[in-house]
Amino acid sequence: MHRRTFLTAAAASLLAPFAARAATDYTPGLVKQHLAKGDIVFLDFSATWCATCATQERVVNELIDENPAYGETITFIKVDWDTYRKAELTKSLKIPRRSTLVVLKGDQELGRIVAGTSKSQIKGLLDTALSAANA
């Protein structure tokens, strides 16, 4: 095996677990598309400069590491607050601020957390999403 091929394969294998849990960046219509397919959608309204958002993301990733079923079952979509704070999605869901996490199934909101960073609180939201997927 050539050195370059080996290094590329090694890097890909190291990054694979992180890629599997990475949230998809929001684009208009993406949420409706996933909900129409019957997916459970976890929306993360966040900003790159927001410390609370970063903490929420670390907790979500830690919980996914602990229970891979979250990452396998739930569709995670990151909504950039700076870009989409005035978008139709944000208005229709009445999102008050960045660092808001919302779980949707079909036309129903199953739960939300606003500025919460507690592991137990976020786990509860993920468990709600997982239960809905298995219902």
Secondary structure as UniProt FT lines:
FT   HELIX           3..21
FT   STRAND          24..25
FT   TURN            28..29
FT   HELIX           30..36
FT   TURN            37..38
FT   STRAND          40..46
FT   TURN            48..49
FT   HELIX           51..66
FT   HELIX           68..73
FT   STRAND          74..80
FT   HELIX           81..84
FT   TURN            85..86
FT   HELIX           88..92
FT   TURN            93..94
FT   STRAND          100..105
FT   TURN            106..107
FT   STRAND          108..114
FT   HELIX           119..134
//
